[in-house]
Amino acid sequence: MTLDSDAARECVATEHADVVAAVGACADAVADSRDGLAAGDGTAVAAALESCLDKSGTLGALPGVLAAAVDAAGGTLSAEPVAAPPYVAVTSRGPVLRATLDDGRLVVELRAIRLTDDNGYERRDGVAVEASVR
């Protein structure tokens, strides 16, 4: 059976729109902070975003979003995901949700920040939900 990454993306974008919006709110908070995104330090951006996601309770909600995405894609998790690698990682661009399944690895990215041409960071317009099978 082939995993349906489009169904996973649609599930996250619609059924978990509140979590997607919370990721966006945290990205806004990081962008508006004193240090902001301009420094071009991806490690600092990821740490600030992860801290906000944790404080808001959003980080703890992401494993449930991953489980729903796996179900929508037609997969089955062999273990309960947790808000830590390998299931959930927070990068300088946003959270990445990963599940290794029998039919491949489902990866869902919530991209709230983008890398600029001059290797800085800026807030995206909204949060792009992307899903792929690798």
Contact map, one row per residue, 1 for C-alpha under 8 A:
11100000000000000000000000000000000000000000000000000000000000000000000000000000000000000000000000000010000000000000000000000000000000
11110000000000000000000000000000000000000000000000000000000000000000000001000000000000000000000000000010000000000000000000000000000000
11111000000000000000000000000000000000000000000000000000000000000000000011100000000000000000000000000011010000000000000000000000000010
01111111000000000000000000000000000000000000000000000000000000000000000111000000000000000000000000000000000000000000000000000000000000
00111111100000000000000000000000000000000000000000000000000000000000000010000000000000000000000000000000010000000000000000000000001110
00011111110000000000000000000000000000000000000000000000000000000000000010000000000000000000000000000000000000000000000000000000001100
00011111111000000000000000000000000000000000000000000000000000000000100110000000000000000000000000000000000000000000000000000000000000
00011111111100000000000000000000000000000000000000000000000000000001111110000000000000000000000000000000000100000000000000000000001000
00001111111110000000000000000000000000000000000000000000000000000000100000000000000000000000000000000000000100000000000000000000111000
00000111111111100000000000000000000000000000000000000000000000000000000000000000000000000000000000000000000000000000000000000000000000
00000011111111110000000000000000000000000000000000000000000000000001100100000000000000000000000000000000000000000000000000000000000000
00000001111111111001000000000000000000000000000000000000000000001001100000000000000000000000000000000000000000000000000000000000100000
00000000111111111001000000000000000000000000000000000000000000000000000000000000000000000000000000000000000000000000000000000000100000
00000000011111111000000000000000000000000000000000000000000000000000000000000000000000000000000000000000000000000000000000000000000000
00000000011111111000000000000000000000000000000000000000000000000000000000000000000000000000000000000000000000000000000000000000000000
00000000001111111111000000000000000000000000000000000000000000001000000000000000000000000000000000000000000000000000000000000000000000
00000000000111111111100000000000000000000000000000000000000000000000000000000000000000000000000000000000000000000000000000000000000000
00000000000000011111110000000000000000000000000000000000000000000000000000000000000000000000000000000000000000000000000000000000000000
00000000000000011111111000000000000000000000000000000000010011000000000000000000000000000000000000000000000000000000000000000000000000
00000000000110011111111100000000000000000000000000000000000000000000000000000000000000000000000000000000000001000000000000000010000000
00000000000000001111111110000000000000000000000000000000000000000000000000000000000000000000000000000000000000000000000000000010000000
00000000000000000111111111000000000000000000000000001000010000000000000000000000000000000000000000000000000000000000000000000000000000
00000000000000000011111111100000000000000000000000001000010000000000000000000000000000000000010000000000000001010000000000000010000000
00000000000000000001111111110000000000000000000000000000000000000000000000000000000000000000000000000000000000010000000000000110000000
00000000000000000000111111111000000000000000000000000000000000000000000000000000000000000000000000000000000000000000000000000000000000
00000000000000000000011111111100000000000000000010011000000000000000000000000000000000000000000000000000000000000000000000000000000000
00000000000000000000001111111110000000000000000010000000000000000000000000000000000000000000010000000000000000011000000000100000000000
00000000000000000000000111111111000000000000000000000000000000000000000000000000000000000000000000000000000000000000000000100000000000
00000000000000000000000011111111100000000000000000010000000000000000000000000000000000000000000000000000000000000000000000000000000000
00000000000000000000000001111111100110000000100110010000000000000000000000000000000000000000000000000000000000000000000000000000000000
00000000000000000000000000111111100110000000000000000000000000000000000000000000000000000000000000000000000000000000000001100000000000
00000000000000000000000000011111110100000000000000000000000000000000000000000000000000000000000000000000000000000000000000000000000000
00000000000000000000000000001111111100000000000000000000000000000000000000000000000000000000000000000000000000000000000000000000000000
00000000000000000000000000000001111100000000000000000000000000000000000000000000000000000000000000000000000000000000000000000000000000
00000000000000000000000000000000111111100000000000000000000000000000000000000000000000000000000000000000000000000000000000000000000000
00000000000000000000000000000111111111100000100000000000000000000000000000000000000000000000000000000000000000000000000000000000000000
00000000000000000000000000000110001111111000100000000000000000000000000000000000000000000000000000000000000000000000000111000000000000
00000000000000000000000000000000001111110000000000000000000000000000000000000000000000000000000000000000000000000000000111000000000000
00000000000000000000000000000000001111111000000000000000000000000000000000000000000000000000000000000000000000000000000110000000000000
00000000000000000000000000000000000011111100000000000000000000000000000000000000000000000000000000000000000000000000001110000000000000
00000000000000000000000000000000000010111111100000000000000000000000000000000000000000000000000000000000000000000000000100000000000000
00000000000000000000000000000000000000011111110000000000000000000000000000000000000000000011000000000000000000000000000000000000000000
00000000000000000000000000000000000000001111111000000000000000000000000000000000000000000011000000000000000000000000000000000000000000
00000000000000000000000000000000000000001111111100000000000000000000000000000000000000000001000000000000000000000000000000000000000000
00000000000000000000000000000100000110001111111110000000000000000000000000000000000000000011000000000000000000000000000000000000000000
00000000000000000000000000000000000000000111111111000000000000000000000000000000000000000111110000000000000000000000000000000000000000
00000000000000000000000000000000000000000011111111100000000000000000000000000000000000000101000000000000000000000000000000000000000000
00000000000000000000000000000100000000000001111111110000000000000000000000000000000000000000000000000000000000000000000000000000000000
00000000000000000000000001100100000000000000111111111000000000000000000000000000000000000101010000000000000000000000000000000000000000
00000000000000000000000000000000000000000000011111111100001000000000000000000000000000000100000000000000000000000000000000000000000000
00000000000000000000000000000000000000000000001111111110000000000000000000000000000000000000000000000000000000000000000000000000000000
00000000000000000000000001001100000000000000000111111111000000000000000000000000000000000000000000000000000000000000000000000000000000
00000000000000000000011001000000000000000000000011111111111000000000000000000000000000000000000000000000000000000000000000000000000000
00000000000000000000000000000000000000000000000001111111111100000000000000000000000000000000000000000000000000000000000000000000000000
00000000000000000000000000000000000000000000000000111111110000000000000000000000000000000000000000000000000000000000000000000000000000
00000000000000000000000000000000000000000000000000011111111000000000000000000000000000000000000000000000000000000000000000000000000000
00000000000000000000000000000000000000000000000000001111111110000000000000000000000000000000000000000000000000000000000000000000000000
00000000000000000010011000000000000000000000000000001111111111000000000000000000000000000000000000000000000000000000000000000000000000
00000000000000000000000000000000000000000000000001001101111111000000000000000000001000000000000000000000000000000000000000000000000000
00000000000000000000000000000000000000000000000000000100111111100000000000000000011000000000000000000000000000000000000000000000000000
00000000000000000010000000000000000000000000000000000000111111111000000000000000001000000000000000000000000000000000000000000000000000
00000000000000000010000000000000000000000000000000000000011111111100000000000000001000010000000010000000000000000000000000000000000000
00000000000000000000000000000000000000000000000000000000000111111110000000000000111000110000000010000000000000000000000000000000000000
00000000000000000000000000000000000000000000000000000000000011111111000000000000100000000000000000000000000000000000000000000000000000
00000000000100010000000000000000000000000000000000000000000011111111100000000000000000000000000000000000000000000000000000000000000000
00000000000000000000000000000000000000000000000000000000000001111111110000000000100000100000000011100000000100000000000000000000000000
00000000000000000000000000000000000000000000000000000000000000111111111000001000100000000000000000000000000000000000000000000000000000
00000001001100000000000000000000000000000000000000000000000000011111111100000000000000000000000000000000000000000000000000000000000000
00000011101100000000000000000000000000000000000000000000000000001111111110000000000000000000000000000000000000000000000000000000000000
00000001000000000000000000000000000000000000000000000000000000000111111111111000000000000000000000100000010000000000000000000000000000
00000001000000000000000000000000000000000000000000000000000000000011111111110000000000000000000000000000000000000000000000000000000000
00010011001000000000000000000000000000000000000000000000000000000001111111100000000000000000000000000000000000000000000000000000000000
00111111000000000000000000000000000000000000000000000000000000000000111111100000000000000000000000000000000000000000000000000000000000
01110000000000000000000000000000000000000000000000000000000000000000011111110000000000000000000000000000000000000000000000000000000000
00100000000000000000000000000000000000000000000000000000000000000000011111111000000000000000000000001110000000000000000000000000000000
00000000000000000000000000000000000000000000000000000000000000000000011001111100000000000000000000001000000000000000000000000000000000
00000000000000000000000000000000000000000000000000000000000000000010010000111111000000000000000000111000000000000000000000000000000000
00000000000000000000000000000000000000000000000000000000000000000000000000011111000000000000000000001000000000000000000000000000000000
00000000000000000000000000000000000000000000000000000000000000000000000000001111100000000000000000000000000000000000000000000000000000
00000000000000000000000000000000000000000000000000000000000000000000000000001111110000000000000000000000000000000000000000000000000000
00000000000000000000000000000000000000000000000000000000000000110110000000000011111000100000000000000000000000000000000000000000000000
00000000000000000000000000000000000000000000000000000000000100100000000000000001111110110000000000000000000000000000000000000000000000
00000000000000000000000000000000000000000000000000000000001111100000000000000000111110111000000000000000000000000000000000000000000000
00000000000000000000000000000000000000000000000000000000000000000000000000000000011111111000000000000000000000000000000000000000000000
00000000000000000000000000000000000000000000000000000000000000000000000000000000011111111000000000000000000000000000000000000000000000
00000000000000000000000000000000000000000000000000000000000000000000000000000000000111111000000001100000000000000000000000000000000000
00000000000000000000000000000000000000000000000000000000000000100100000000000000111111111000000011100000000000000000000000000000000000
00000000000000000000000000000000000000000000000000000000000001100000000000000000011111111100001111000000000000000000000000000000000000
00000000000000000000000000000000000000000000000000000000000000000000000000000000001111111110001110000000000000000000000000000000000000
00000000000000000000000000000000000000000000011011000000000000000000000000000000000000011111111100000000000000000000000000000000000000
00000000000000000000000000000000000000000110110000000000000000000000000000000000000000001111111100000000000000000000000000000000000000
00000000000000000000000000000000000000000111111010000000000000000000000000000000000000000111110000000000000000001000000000000000000000
00000000000000000000000000000000000000000000010000000000000000000000000000000000000000000111111000000000000001111110000000000000000000
00000000000000000000001000100000000000000000010010000000000000000000000000000000000000000111111100000000000011111000000000000000000000
00000000000000000000000000000000000000000000000000000000000000000000000000000000000000011110111110000000000011100000000000000000000000
00000000000000000000000000000000000000000000000000000000000000000000000000000000000000011110011111000000001111000000000000000000000000
00000000000000000000000000000000000000000000000000000000000001100100000000000000000000111000001111100000001110000000000000000000000000
00000000000000000000000000000000000000000000000000000000000000000100000000000000000001110000000111110000111100000000000000000000000000
00000000000000000000000000000000000000000000000000000000000000000100010000001000000001100000000011111000111000000000000000000000000000
00000000000000000000000000000000000000000000000000000000000000000000000000001000000000000000000001111101110000000000000000000000000000
00000000000000000000000000000000000000000000000000000000000000000000000000111100000000000000000000111111110000000000000000000000000000
00000000000000000000000000000000000000000000000000000000000000000000000000100000000000000000000000011111000000000000000000000000000000
11100000000000000000000000000000000000000000000000000000000000000000000000100000000000000000000000001111100000000000000000000000000000
00100000000000000000000000000000000000000000000000000000000000000000000000000000000000000000000000011111110000000000000000000000000011
00000000000000000000000000000000000000000000000000000000000000000000000000000000000000000000000001111011111000000000000000000000000011
00101000000000000000000000000000000000000000000000000000000000000000010000000000000000000000000001111001111100000000000000000000001111
00000000000000000000000000000000000000000000000000000000000000000000000000000000000000000000000111100000111110000000000000000000001111
00000001100000000000000000000000000000000000000000000000000000000100000000000000000000000000000111000000011111000000000000000000111100
00000000000000000000000000000000000000000000000000000000000000000000000000000000000000000000011110000000001111100000000000000001111000
00000000000000000001001000000000000000000000000000000000000000000000000000000000000000000000111100000000000111110000000000000011110000
00000000000000000000000000000000000000000000000000000000000000000000000000000000000000000000111000000000000011111100000000010011110000
00000000000000000000001100100000000000000000000000000000000000000000000000000000000000000000110000000000000001111100000000111111000000
00000000000000000000000000100000000000000000000000000000000000000000000000000000000000000001110000000000000000111110000011110000000000
00000000000000000000000000000000000000000000000000000000000000000000000000000000000000000000100000000000000000111111000011110000000000
00000000000000000000000000000000000000000000000000000000000000000000000000000000000000000000100000000000000000001111101111000000000000
00000000000000000000000000000000000000000000000000000000000000000000000000000000000000000000000000000000000000000111111111000000000000
00000000000000000000000000000000000000000000000000000000000000000000000000000000000000000000000000000000000000000011111100000000000000
00000000000000000000000000000000000000000000000000000000000000000000000000000000000000000000000000000000000000000001111100000000000000
00000000000000000000000000000000000000010000000000000000000000000000000000000000000000000000000000000000000000000011111110000000000000
00000000000000000000000000000000000011111000000000000000000000000000000000000000000000000000000000000000000000000011111111000000000000
00000000000000000000000000000000000011110000000000000000000000000000000000000000000000000000000000000000000000001111001111100000000000
00000000000000000000000000000010000011000000000000000000000000000000000000000000000000000000000000000000000000001111000111110000000000
00000000000000000000000000110010000000000000000000000000000000000000000000000000000000000000000000000000000000011100000011111000000000
00000000000000000000000000000000000000000000000000000000000000000000000000000000000000000000000000000000000000111100000001111110000000
00000000000000000000000000000000000000000000000000000000000000000000000000000000000000000000000000000000000000010000000000111110000000
00000000000000000000000100000000000000000000000000000000000000000000000000000000000000000000000000000000000000010000000000011111000000
00000000000000000001101100000000000000000000000000000000000000000000000000000000000000000000000000000000000001110000000000011111100000
00000000000000000000000000000000000000000000000000000000000000000000000000000000000000000000000000000000000011110000000000000111110000
00000000100110000000000000000000000000000000000000000000000000000000000000000000000000000000000000000000000111100000000000000011111000
00000000100000000000000000000000000000000000000000000000000000000000000000000000000000000000000000000000000111100000000000000001111100
00001101100000000000000000000000000000000000000000000000000000000000000000000000000000000000000000000000011110000000000000000000111110
00001100000000000000000000000000000000000000000000000000000000000000000000000000000000000000000000000000011100000000000000000000011111
00101000000000000000000000000000000000000000000000000000000000000000000000000000000000000000000000000001111000000000000000000000001111
00000000000000000000000000000000000000000000000000000000000000000000000000000000000000000000000000000001111000000000000000000000000111
